[in-house]
Amino acid sequence: MIKSCSLLTFAIAASLPQVSAQNILALSSDSAYRVSSLTGAGTALGQTGFDNLHSLTKLGNTYVAVSNGYGLLDVDATTGAGTLLSVVTPAYVRLASLAADPSTGLLYGLDTDNPQNLHIVDPGTGATTLVGPTGFVNSILRCFAIDANGAAFAWHYPLSGASLGLMRVDLATGSASDVDPLVGDGASRPWHMAFAGETLFGKGSHYMTIDTATGESQFHSNGISSEGGFVFTSNESVVARGTGCPGSLWTPGIAATSLPTLGTTMNVITPNVSQFPIAIMAVGLSGTNATFGALPYSLQPLGLGANCRLWTSAELLLSFPVQVGGPAMGGVGSFDLAIPNVPGVSGAQLFLQAISIDAGVPGGMALTRSLVATIH
């Protein structure tokens, strides 16, 4: 348990201006960059030493990229330098997109064949094991990404005709299916995708958030070129919990884009909040009990919707800015919480839930689900 003096430290630190970290590692065709998830602004790290980079994923503590479809690289997240891990075998397998499964530690790759196949890839040897065909002819799936629970997604690119948009990929068989036949490419087609927590991001002409249930995308931020792929900082110590409460357009989202590590700043983003210029972050020390009652706590008696519940004890309520888009677009908030460098708080948990001010719903508020962040 964090004592009251430590809670005060959190309150003071969180109220200070913080600079959003460059929490994306992105690749161009031959170079590496660090990019801010909020602004899309990037800083060049250096050349990888390889060209024609296709994809980037995080496997354990290693950033794995593929060059020319057959060379697997270890990309240094500090310098951008690439080191050859292995050459893909058999020689006829050319990989178009890589994704690591955080739930199993396995590396998967989609090839360039027509029809296309899914493979398990050994990064140390380059050996590939065929899983099975995706089931699509005259098209290719790219933008491969796998969430923390092992759910895999890719984007459909036809050789001719219209794209089907976001696809779900069965990691046991390789077969792919459209997440929502009513939604195709939409306004934007991503070149690459990656998960930050449970939020799926895409990068095309800009960064976007993508609804994994429908395939619909929303603008997130502009950004530098990342045709070689991008990946977020790992979020193993941040777990999503509960359900959100819908706003007038969408249910607000929440995802951590950096870790709650001692002496650093944890960044949390909230896509699809309303366009009100600020939102509120409720930060609590418990996810089971609060001074006002047991959690989750129904907010319906306060005039909110029937499914609106608070999942945090909410000892702190802190405002944070929202970046608004066009008339039909949701806002995106960015919340920075400075974690004090106090060894006594290591292992403690924080329970975070964002509140979107939304005049179009009962009670004037919509809520995200909760994040449970374990400090380390």
FENJO-V133776 format. One record per pair of residues at least 24 apart in sequence whose ideal C-beta (glycine too) atoms are under 10 Angstrom apart, sorted by the first residue. I is the first residue (numbers start at 1). J is the second residue. D is the distance in whole Angstrom. If there is no record, write none. Layout:
i={I,I}
j={J,J}
d={D,D}
//
This chain:
i={1,1,1,1,1,2,2,2,2,2,2,2,2,2,3,3,4,5,6,6,6,6,6,6,7,7,7,7,7,8,9,9,9,9,9,10,10,10,10,10,10,10,10,10,10,10,10,11,11,11,11,12,12,13,13,13,13,13,13,14,14,14,14,14,14,14,14,14,14,14,14,15,15,15,15,16,16,16,17,18,18,18,18,18,18,18,18,18,19,19,19,20,20,20,20,20,20,20,20,21,21,21,21,21,21,21,21,22,22,23,23,23,23,23,23,23,23,23,23,24,24,24,24,24,24,24,24,24,24,24,24,24,25,25,25,25,25,25,25,25,25,25,25,25,25,25,25,25,26,26,26,26,26,26,26,26,26,26,26,26,26,26,27,27,27,27,27,27,27,27,27,27,27,27,27,27,27,27,27,27,27,28,28,28,28,28,28,28,29,29,29,29,29,29,30,30,30,30,31,31,31,31,32,32,32,32,32,32,32,32,32,32,32,32,32,33,33,33,33,33,33,33,34,34,34,35,35,35,35,35,35,35,35,36,36,36,36,36,36,37,37,37,37,37,37,37,37,37,37,37,37,37,37,37,37,38,38,38,38,38,38,38,38,38,38,38,38,39,39,39,39,39,39,40,40,40,40,40,40,40,40,40,41,41,41,41,42,42,42,42,43,44,44,45,45,45,45,45,45,45,46,46,46,46,46,46,47,47,47,47,48,48,48,48,48,48,48,48,48,49,49,49,49,49,49,49,50,50,50,50,50,50,51,52,52,53,53,53,53,53,54,54,54,54,54,54,54,54,54,54,54,54,55,55,55,55,55,55,55,55,55,55,55,55,55,55,55,56,56,56,56,56,56,56,56,56,56,57,57,57,57,57,57,57,57,57,57,57,57,57,57,57,57,57,58,58,58,58,58,58,58,58,58,59,59,59,59,59,59,59,59,59,59,59,60,60,60,60,60,60,61,62,62,62,63,63,63,64,64,64,64,64,64,64,64,64,65,65,65,65,66,66,66,66,66,66,66,66,66,66,67,67,68,68,69,69,69,69,69,69,69,70,70,70,71,71,72,72,72,72,72,72,72,72,72,73,74,75,75,75,77,77,84,85,85,85,85,85,86,86,86,86,86,86,86,87,87,87,88,88,88,88,88,88,88,88,89,89,89,89,89,89,90,90,90,90,91,92,93,93,93,93,93,93,93,95,95,95,95,95,96,96,96,96,96,96,96,97,97,97,97,97,97,97,97,97,97,97,98,98,98,98,99,99,99,99,99,99,99,99,99,99,99,99,99,99,100,100,100,100,101,101,101,101,101,101,101,101,102,102,102,102,102,102,102,102,102,103,103,103,103,103,103,103,104,104,104,106,106,106,107,108,108,108,108,108,108,109,110,110,110,110,110,110,110,110,110,110,110,111,111,112,112,113,114,114,114,114,115,115,116,116,116,116,116,116,116,117,118,118,118,118,118,118,118,118,118,118,118,119,120,130,131,131,131,131,131,131,131,132,132,132,132,132,132,133,133,133,133,134,134,134,134,134,134,134,134,135,135,135,135,135,135,135,136,136,136,136,139,139,139,139,141,141,141,142,142,142,142,142,142,143,143,143,143,143,143,143,143,143,143,143,143,143,144,144,144,144,144,145,145,145,145,145,145,145,145,145,145,145,145,146,146,146,147,147,147,147,147,147,147,148,148,148,148,148,148,148,148,148,149,149,151,151,151,151,152,153,153,153,153,153,153,153,153,154,155,155,155,155,155,155,155,155,155,155,156,156,156,156,157,157,157,158,163,164,165,165,165,165,165,165,165,166,166,166,166,166,166,166,166,166,166,166,166,167,168,168,178,179,179,179,179,179,179,179,180,180,180,180,180,180,181,182,182,182,183,183,183,183,183,183,184,185,185,186,186,186,186,186,186,187,187,187,187,188,188,188,189,190,191,191,191,191,191,191,192,192,192,192,192,192,193,193,194,194,194,194,194,195,195,195,195,196,196,196,196,196,196,196,196,196,196,196,196,196,196,196,197,197,197,197,197,197,197,197,197,197,197,197,197,198,198,198,198,198,198,198,198,198,198,199,199,199,199,199,199,199,199,199,199,199,199,200,200,201,201,201,201,201,201,201,202,203,203,203,207,208,209,209,209,209,209,209,209,209,210,211,211,211,211,211,216,218,218,218,218,218,218,218,218,218,218,218,219,219,219,219,219,219,219,220,220,220,220,220,220,220,221,221,221,221,221,232,232,232,233,233,233,233,233,234,234,235,235,235,235,236,236,237,237,237,237,237,237,237,237,238,238,238,238,238,238,238,238,239,239,239,239,239,239,240,240,240,240,240,241,241,241,241,241,241,241,241,241,241,241,242,242,242,242,242,242,242,242,242,242,242,242,242,242,242,243,243,243,243,243,243,243,243,243,244,244,244,244,244,244,244,244,244,244,244,244,244,245,245,245,245,245,245,245,245,245,245,245,245,245,245,245,245,245,245,245,245,245,246,246,246,246,246,246,246,247,247,247,247,247,247,247,247,247,247,247,247,247,247,248,248,248,248,248,248,248,248,248,249,249,249,249,249,249,249,249,249,249,249,250,250,250,250,250,251,251,251,251,251,251,252,252,252,252,252,252,252,252,252,252,252,252,252,252,253,253,253,253,253,253,254,254,254,254,254,254,254,254,254,254,254,255,255,256,256,256,256,256,257,258,258,258,259,259,259,259,259,260,260,260,260,260,260,260,260,260,260,260,260,260,261,261,261,261,261,262,262,262,262,262,262,262,262,262,262,263,263,263,263,263,264,264,264,264,265,265,265,265,266,266,266,266,266,266,266,266,266,266,267,267,267,267,268,268,268,268,268,268,268,268,268,268,268,269,269,269,269,269,269,270,270,270,270,270,270,270,270,270,270,270,270,271,271,271,271,271,272,272,272,272,272,272,272,272,273,273,273,273,273,273,273,273,273,273,273,273,273,273,273,274,274,274,274,274,274,274,274,274,274,274,274,274,274,275,275,275,275,275,275,275,275,275,275,275,275,276,276,276,276,276,276,276,276,276,277,277,277,277,277,277,277,277,278,278,278,278,278,278,278,278,279,279,279,279,279,279,279,279,279,279,279,279,279,279,279,279,279,279,280,280,280,280,280,280,280,280,280,280,280,280,280,280,281,281,281,281,281,281,281,281,281,281,281,281,281,281,281,281,281,282,282,282,282,282,282,282,282,282,282,282,282,282,282,282,282,282,283,283,283,283,283,283,283,283,283,283,283,283,283,283,284,284,284,284,284,284,284,284,284,284,284,284,284,284,285,285,285,285,285,285,285,285,285,286,286,286,286,286,286,286,287,287,287,287,287,287,287,287,287,287,288,288,289,290,290,290,291,295,295,296,296,299,299,299,299,299,300,300,302,302,302,303,303,303,303,303,304,304,304,304,304,304,304,305,305,305,305,305,305,306,307,308,308,308,308,308,308,308,309,309,309,309,310,310,310,310,310,311,311,311,311,311,311,311,311,311,312,312,312,312,312,312,312,313,314,314,314,314,315,315,316,316,317,318,319,319,320,322,322,322,330,330,331,333,337,339,339,339,340,342,345,345,346,346,346,347,347,347,348,348,348,348,349,349,349,350,350}
j={285,286,345,348,349,285,315,342,344,345,348,349,350,375,344,345,315,342,285,340,342,344,345,348,283,285,315,316,345,316,338,339,340,342,345,283,285,315,316,318,337,338,339,340,342,345,350,283,315,316,318,338,340,265,336,337,338,339,340,265,266,281,283,316,318,320,335,336,337,338,339,316,318,319,338,265,336,338,336,265,266,267,320,334,335,336,337,338,265,267,336,257,258,265,267,269,334,335,336,233,257,258,264,265,266,267,336,233,258,196,231,232,233,256,257,258,259,267,269,194,196,201,203,207,223,224,226,230,231,232,233,257,56,58,63,65,75,76,77,78,80,194,226,229,230,231,232,233,56,192,194,203,207,223,224,225,226,227,228,229,230,231,53,54,55,56,63,65,67,73,75,80,82,192,225,226,227,228,229,230,231,53,224,225,226,227,228,229,53,54,67,225,227,228,67,80,82,228,80,82,225,228,56,63,65,75,76,77,78,79,80,81,82,226,228,80,223,224,225,226,228,230,77,78,80,203,207,221,223,224,226,230,232,207,221,223,257,267,334,196,201,207,220,221,223,230,232,233,255,257,258,267,269,332,334,207,220,221,257,267,269,321,323,332,333,334,336,207,221,222,223,323,334,203,206,207,220,221,222,223,224,226,221,222,223,224,223,224,225,226,224,80,224,75,76,77,78,79,80,81,76,78,79,80,81,82,79,80,81,82,73,75,76,79,80,81,82,83,228,73,75,80,81,82,83,84,75,81,82,83,84,228,228,227,228,82,226,227,228,229,94,95,96,97,98,109,112,142,192,227,228,229,95,96,97,98,99,109,110,142,143,144,192,228,229,230,231,97,98,99,192,194,226,228,229,230,231,97,98,99,100,101,107,108,109,123,144,145,146,192,194,229,230,231,99,100,102,194,195,231,232,233,234,85,98,99,100,101,102,105,106,107,121,123,100,102,105,107,123,234,234,100,107,123,100,229,231,98,99,100,107,109,121,123,229,231,98,228,229,231,94,95,96,97,98,109,121,123,228,229,95,228,94,95,93,94,95,96,109,111,112,94,95,126,95,126,98,107,109,121,122,123,124,125,126,123,123,228,229,231,231,233,126,122,123,124,125,126,121,122,123,124,125,126,127,125,126,127,119,121,122,123,125,126,127,128,121,122,125,126,127,128,126,127,128,130,126,128,117,119,121,126,127,128,130,119,121,126,128,144,140,141,142,143,144,154,157,140,141,142,143,144,145,154,155,192,193,229,123,144,145,229,143,144,145,146,147,152,153,154,169,171,193,194,195,231,144,145,146,231,146,147,148,149,150,151,152,171,146,147,148,149,150,195,234,235,236,146,147,148,149,150,151,171,146,150,171,146,150,171,146,144,146,152,169,171,174,144,134,140,141,142,143,144,152,154,169,174,176,140,141,140,142,140,138,139,140,159,139,140,140,141,142,154,157,174,176,174,144,152,154,169,170,171,172,173,174,175,176,174,171,174,169,170,171,172,173,174,175,170,171,172,173,174,175,173,174,175,176,167,169,170,173,174,175,176,177,167,170,173,174,175,176,177,164,167,175,176,163,164,167,176,167,169,176,189,190,191,192,193,229,167,189,190,191,192,193,194,200,202,203,204,210,229,169,192,193,194,229,169,190,192,193,194,195,200,201,202,210,212,231,171,194,195,195,197,198,199,200,212,240,195,197,198,234,235,236,238,239,240,198,240,195,198,200,212,176,179,193,195,200,202,210,212,215,193,185,189,190,191,192,193,202,204,210,215,184,185,189,215,185,189,191,185,189,215,189,190,210,214,215,216,217,190,193,200,202,210,211,212,213,214,215,216,217,215,212,215,215,210,211,212,213,214,215,216,211,212,213,214,215,216,215,214,215,216,211,213,214,215,216,217,215,215,217,210,214,215,216,217,218,216,217,218,219,217,218,219,217,217,225,226,227,228,229,230,226,227,228,229,230,231,229,230,226,229,230,231,232,231,232,235,255,231,232,233,234,235,238,253,255,256,257,258,267,268,269,271,232,235,238,239,240,253,254,255,256,257,268,269,371,235,238,239,240,253,254,255,256,369,371,232,235,240,253,254,255,256,257,269,270,271,272,253,255,230,231,232,255,257,269,271,230,227,229,230,332,271,250,253,255,269,271,272,330,332,271,250,251,253,271,272,250,249,250,253,271,272,325,328,329,330,331,332,271,323,325,326,329,330,332,269,271,272,323,325,330,332,269,323,325,332,334,256,257,258,257,258,259,261,267,258,259,259,260,371,373,374,376,261,266,349,372,373,374,375,376,266,268,350,352,371,372,373,374,349,370,371,372,373,374,368,369,370,371,372,287,296,311,312,351,352,353,369,370,371,372,287,295,296,309,310,311,312,351,353,367,368,369,370,371,372,296,307,308,309,311,367,368,369,370,272,307,308,309,311,353,354,356,366,367,368,369,370,299,300,304,305,306,307,308,309,310,353,355,356,358,361,362,363,365,366,367,368,369,305,307,308,358,361,366,367,272,273,274,330,331,356,357,358,360,361,365,366,367,368,274,275,330,356,358,359,360,361,366,273,274,275,328,329,330,331,358,360,361,366,274,329,330,356,366,307,356,366,367,368,369,279,330,331,333,353,354,355,356,358,365,366,367,368,369,330,332,333,354,368,369,281,333,335,352,353,354,367,368,369,370,371,368,371,335,337,352,371,373,334,336,337,339,339,373,374,375,376,337,339,345,346,348,349,350,352,371,373,374,375,376,339,341,346,375,376,339,340,341,342,343,344,345,346,375,376,338,339,340,341,342,337,338,339,341,336,337,338,339,335,336,337,338,339,350,352,371,373,375,334,335,336,337,320,333,334,335,336,337,352,354,368,371,373,323,332,333,334,335,354,320,322,330,331,332,333,334,335,354,355,356,368,330,331,332,333,368,329,330,331,332,333,356,366,368,322,323,324,330,331,332,333,354,355,356,357,358,366,367,368,322,324,330,331,333,356,357,358,359,360,361,364,365,366,322,323,324,325,326,327,329,330,331,356,357,358,322,324,331,333,356,357,358,359,364,319,321,322,323,324,331,333,357,319,320,321,322,331,333,356,357,318,319,320,321,322,331,332,333,334,335,354,355,356,357,358,365,366,368,314,317,318,319,320,333,335,353,354,355,356,357,365,367,312,314,316,317,318,319,320,333,335,336,337,352,353,354,355,368,371,310,311,312,313,314,315,316,317,318,351,352,353,354,355,367,368,370,312,313,314,315,316,317,318,335,337,350,351,352,353,373,310,311,312,313,314,315,316,317,349,350,351,352,353,370,312,313,314,315,316,348,349,350,351,312,313,314,315,349,350,351,311,312,313,349,350,351,352,353,370,372,313,351,313,314,315,351,315,351,370,353,370,355,362,363,365,367,362,363,362,363,365,361,362,363,364,365,361,362,363,364,365,366,367,361,362,363,365,366,367,362,367,355,361,362,363,365,366,367,353,367,369,370,351,353,355,367,370,351,352,353,367,368,369,370,371,372,350,351,352,353,370,371,372,351,351,352,353,355,350,351,350,352,355,352,355,357,354,354,356,357,356,358,356,368,373,373,375,376,375,375,375,376,374,375,376,374,375,376,373,374,375,376,373,374,375,374,375}
d={7,9,10,7,10,6,9,9,8,6,5,9,9,9,8,9,9,10,10,7,7,7,6,8,9,7,6,8,10,10,9,10,5,7,9,7,9,9,7,9,7,8,8,7,10,9,8,9,9,6,8,9,9,9,10,7,4,8,6,9,10,8,7,7,5,9,8,8,5,6,10,10,7,10,9,10,9,7,9,5,10,8,10,9,9,4,8,6,8,10,8,9,9,8,6,9,6,10,7,8,8,5,8,6,9,6,8,10,10,8,10,6,5,9,5,5,9,6,9,8,9,9,9,8,8,10,8,5,7,6,8,8,7,8,6,10,7,10,5,10,9,10,9,9,7,5,8,8,8,9,10,8,10,8,7,8,4,9,7,7,4,8,5,9,9,5,9,6,10,10,7,8,9,9,9,6,8,3,5,7,9,7,8,5,7,6,5,10,6,9,10,8,6,6,9,10,9,8,6,10,9,8,9,9,9,6,8,8,9,8,3,8,8,10,8,8,9,6,9,7,10,9,8,9,9,9,8,9,6,6,7,7,10,10,8,9,9,9,9,7,8,7,8,7,9,10,7,9,9,5,9,7,6,9,8,10,9,6,9,8,7,9,7,8,9,4,9,10,6,8,8,9,9,9,7,6,8,4,4,3,7,10,9,8,8,8,7,4,9,8,9,8,9,9,8,8,7,6,3,8,9,9,5,4,6,10,10,7,8,8,7,6,9,9,6,6,4,9,8,9,10,9,6,5,8,9,9,10,5,10,8,10,9,10,9,8,10,8,3,7,9,7,6,7,8,10,9,9,9,9,7,7,7,7,5,4,8,8,9,8,9,7,7,7,5,10,10,10,7,10,8,8,9,6,3,6,5,9,5,5,5,10,7,9,9,10,8,8,8,10,8,7,10,6,10,6,8,9,10,5,8,8,6,10,9,9,4,9,9,7,9,5,10,6,8,9,7,10,10,9,8,9,10,7,10,10,6,6,10,7,7,10,9,6,10,9,8,7,7,9,9,5,8,8,6,7,9,10,9,9,10,9,8,9,8,3,5,7,9,8,6,6,7,8,10,8,8,9,9,7,9,5,9,9,6,9,8,9,10,9,9,9,10,10,5,7,9,8,9,8,6,6,5,3,8,9,5,10,9,7,10,10,9,5,8,6,10,9,8,5,5,7,10,9,7,10,10,10,8,7,9,9,10,5,9,8,7,10,8,10,6,8,6,10,8,10,9,9,7,5,6,4,9,7,9,8,9,8,9,6,10,8,9,4,5,5,10,7,9,8,9,9,9,9,9,10,10,10,7,9,5,9,9,9,5,9,7,7,7,8,5,8,8,9,8,9,7,8,9,6,6,4,9,10,9,7,8,9,9,8,10,7,7,7,8,7,9,8,7,8,5,7,9,5,10,7,8,9,9,9,10,7,10,9,6,8,7,7,9,9,5,6,10,10,10,9,9,6,9,9,9,7,8,7,10,8,4,8,8,8,9,8,9,9,7,7,7,4,9,8,10,8,5,3,7,9,6,7,9,8,7,9,9,6,6,4,10,10,10,9,8,5,6,8,9,8,9,6,8,8,10,10,6,7,6,10,9,8,8,9,10,9,9,5,7,5,4,9,10,7,9,9,9,9,7,9,7,10,10,10,10,8,4,6,6,6,9,9,9,9,9,8,10,7,5,9,6,9,7,8,10,7,8,7,10,8,8,10,8,8,8,10,9,10,10,7,9,7,7,9,7,10,8,6,9,8,9,7,6,9,9,7,8,10,9,9,9,9,10,10,10,8,10,10,7,9,8,10,9,9,4,9,9,9,9,8,9,6,8,7,9,8,3,9,9,8,8,10,8,10,9,7,7,7,5,10,9,10,7,5,5,8,10,8,9,10,9,10,5,4,6,9,8,9,9,9,10,7,6,6,10,9,7,9,9,5,9,8,9,7,9,7,6,9,8,9,6,8,8,5,6,9,9,9,10,8,6,5,6,9,7,8,8,9,4,8,10,7,10,10,5,7,5,9,10,10,7,10,8,5,6,8,6,9,8,4,5,8,9,9,7,9,10,9,5,8,9,6,10,8,9,9,10,9,5,8,4,9,9,7,9,6,9,10,9,8,10,7,9,9,9,9,10,9,8,6,10,9,10,7,9,9,4,7,9,8,10,8,9,9,10,9,9,9,8,9,6,6,8,10,6,6,10,8,9,10,5,8,6,9,8,8,6,10,9,9,10,6,10,7,10,7,9,9,6,8,6,5,6,10,9,10,7,7,10,9,9,9,9,8,10,10,9,7,5,8,6,8,9,10,9,6,7,5,8,10,9,7,5,8,8,9,6,7,6,8,7,9,6,9,8,10,9,6,5,7,5,9,9,6,7,9,4,9,10,8,9,9,5,5,9,10,9,7,10,8,9,9,9,6,9,9,9,9,9,10,9,9,9,7,6,5,5,9,8,10,7,6,9,6,4,7,9,10,9,9,10,8,10,9,8,5,4,8,9,7,8,9,9,7,6,9,7,7,6,8,10,6,10,4,7,6,9,3,9,10,7,10,10,10,5,8,3,5,8,10,8,9,8,8,6,10,9,8,10,9,9,10,6,10,9,10,9,7,9,8,8,8,8,9,9,10,6,8,5,8,10,5,7,5,9,9,9,10,9,6,8,9,9,9,7,7,5,9,4,6,8,6,9,8,10,10,8,6,7,9,9,10,10,9,8,9,9,7,8,5,10,10,9,9,7,10,10,4,7,5,7,6,9,9,8,6,6,7,5,7,7,10,7,6,7,7,9,7,7,3,9,10,8,6,9,5,7,5,7,9,7,5,8,6,8,9,10,7,9,7,7,5,8,9,8,8,5,8,7,6,8,9,7,8,10,6,7,5,8,9,8,8,9,8,7,4,8,7,5,10,7,6,7,8,5,8,9,9,4,8,8,10,8,9,9,6,10,9,6,5,7,5,7,9,4,8,8,7,10,8,8,9,7,6,10,5,6,4,8,8,9,10,9,7,7,10,4,7,9,9,8,7,5,10,10,9,6,8,7,10,7,4,7,8,10,10,7,6,9,7,8,10,9,5,7,6,6,10,8,10,7,10,7,6,8,5,8,10,5,10,8,6,6,5,7,10,10,10,9,10,6,7,6,8,10,10,9,7,4,8,7,9,10,10,9,8,7,5,8,6,8,5,10,8,6,8,5,8,9,10,7,9,5,9,4,9,7,6,8,8,7,5,7,6,9,10,9,7,9,7,7,4,8,7,9,7,6,7,6,9,9,9,9,4,3,5,5,8,10,9,7,4,8,8,9,9,6,9,6,9,8,8,7,7,8,4,9,9,8,10,7,6,6,7,8,10,4,10,10,7,6,8,9,7,7,8,10,9,8,9,10,8,10,10,7,8,8,9,9,10,6,9,10,6,4,8,9,8,6,4,8,6,9,8,7,5,7,9,8,9,9,10,10,9,8,7,8,8,6,9,8,10,9,10,7,9,7,9,7,9,5,8,9,7,4,9,9,8,4,6,5,6,9,9,7,8,10,8,9,10,10,9,10,8,10,10,10,8,10,8,9,9,10,8,10,8,9,6,9,9,9,5,10,9,6,6,7,7,7,9,8,5,10,7,5,7,8,7}
//
